[in-house]
Amino acid sequence: MGRKFIDCREVPSETHCSLALMADTESELVEAAVQHAVAVHKHQDTPELRENIKRAIKDGMPPA
């Protein structure tokens, strides 16, 4: 099983967030990314947010 990641640098934001999150499972990664999006970026935890996060997930490791 390979790692999965999501990289905030790929999403334009006012905070210019540089955080990348990694996990072994999609569900674990989605939960962590939702918590980050709500706490840091002030998004609401909605089904649409979760779908957008799922679509942004990539296999492997984030680039340096």
C-alpha beads as a LAMMPS data file, in Angstrom:
LAMMPS data file: protein, C-alpha beads

64 atoms
63 bonds

1 atom types
1 bond types

-500.0 500.0 xlo xhi
-500.0 500.0 ylo yhi
-500.0 500.0 zlo zhi

Masses

1 110.0

Atoms # bond

1 1 1 0.000 0.000 0.000
2 1 1 1.459 3.369 -1.009
3 1 1 1.166 6.679 0.735
4 1 1 -1.339 9.342 -0.297
5 1 1 -0.933 13.084 0.070
6 1 1 -2.619 16.429 -0.317
7 1 1 -0.611 19.636 -0.692
8 1 1 -2.031 23.045 0.278
9 1 1 0.465 24.739 -2.059
10 1 1 -1.695 23.521 -4.958
11 1 1 -4.720 25.465 -3.691
12 1 1 -4.577 29.256 -3.951
13 1 1 -5.215 30.909 -0.599
14 1 1 -4.692 34.201 1.164
15 1 1 -2.498 32.487 3.756
16 1 1 -0.141 30.936 1.153
17 1 1 -0.237 27.726 3.175
18 1 1 2.664 25.366 2.553
19 1 1 1.406 22.384 4.524
20 1 1 1.362 18.923 2.967
21 1 1 -0.450 16.056 4.679
22 1 1 0.265 12.347 4.116
23 1 1 -1.424 9.141 5.228
24 1 1 -1.687 5.471 4.303
25 1 1 -5.451 5.615 3.726
26 1 1 -7.753 8.036 1.959
27 1 1 -10.160 8.173 4.890
28 1 1 -7.414 9.115 7.350
29 1 1 -6.088 11.765 4.978
30 1 1 -9.535 13.250 4.345
31 1 1 -10.190 13.564 8.088
32 1 1 -6.849 15.295 8.699
33 1 1 -7.292 17.604 5.698
34 1 1 -10.821 18.559 6.777
35 1 1 -9.593 19.399 10.271
36 1 1 -6.834 21.549 8.751
37 1 1 -9.210 23.274 6.319
38 1 1 -11.653 24.124 9.113
39 1 1 -9.102 25.207 11.732
40 1 1 -6.646 27.092 9.522
41 1 1 -8.549 28.144 6.423
42 1 1 -11.900 28.703 8.180
43 1 1 -13.864 26.466 5.776
44 1 1 -17.066 24.758 6.858
45 1 1 -17.047 20.953 7.093
46 1 1 -19.468 20.190 4.269
47 1 1 -19.912 17.282 1.860
48 1 1 -18.655 19.581 -0.928
49 1 1 -15.441 20.337 0.988
50 1 1 -14.871 16.627 1.549
51 1 1 -15.408 15.866 -2.136
52 1 1 -12.993 18.629 -3.155
53 1 1 -10.406 17.227 -0.769
54 1 1 -10.883 13.703 -2.133
55 1 1 -10.359 14.971 -5.685
56 1 1 -7.105 16.685 -4.632
57 1 1 -5.542 13.534 -3.155
58 1 1 -2.556 12.117 -5.017
59 1 1 -0.556 8.931 -4.659
60 1 1 3.037 9.058 -3.471
61 1 1 4.896 11.776 -1.651
62 1 1 4.576 15.570 -2.070
63 1 1 7.306 17.272 -4.082
64 1 1 9.977 19.153 -2.173

Bonds

1 1 1 2
2 1 2 3
3 1 3 4
4 1 4 5
5 1 5 6
6 1 6 7
7 1 7 8
8 1 8 9
9 1 9 10
10 1 10 11
11 1 11 12
12 1 12 13
13 1 13 14
14 1 14 15
15 1 15 16
16 1 16 17
17 1 17 18
18 1 18 19
19 1 19 20
20 1 20 21
21 1 21 22
22 1 22 23
23 1 23 24
24 1 24 25
25 1 25 26
26 1 26 27
27 1 27 28
28 1 28 29
29 1 29 30
30 1 30 31
31 1 31 32
32 1 32 33
33 1 33 34
34 1 34 35
35 1 35 36
36 1 36 37
37 1 37 38
38 1 38 39
39 1 39 40
40 1 40 41
41 1 41 42
42 1 42 43
43 1 43 44
44 1 44 45
45 1 45 46
46 1 46 47
47 1 47 48
48 1 48 49
49 1 49 50
50 1 50 51
51 1 51 52
52 1 52 53
53 1 53 54
54 1 54 55
55 1 55 56
56 1 56 57
57 1 57 58
58 1 58 59
59 1 59 60
60 1 60 61
61 1 61 62
62 1 62 63
63 1 63 64
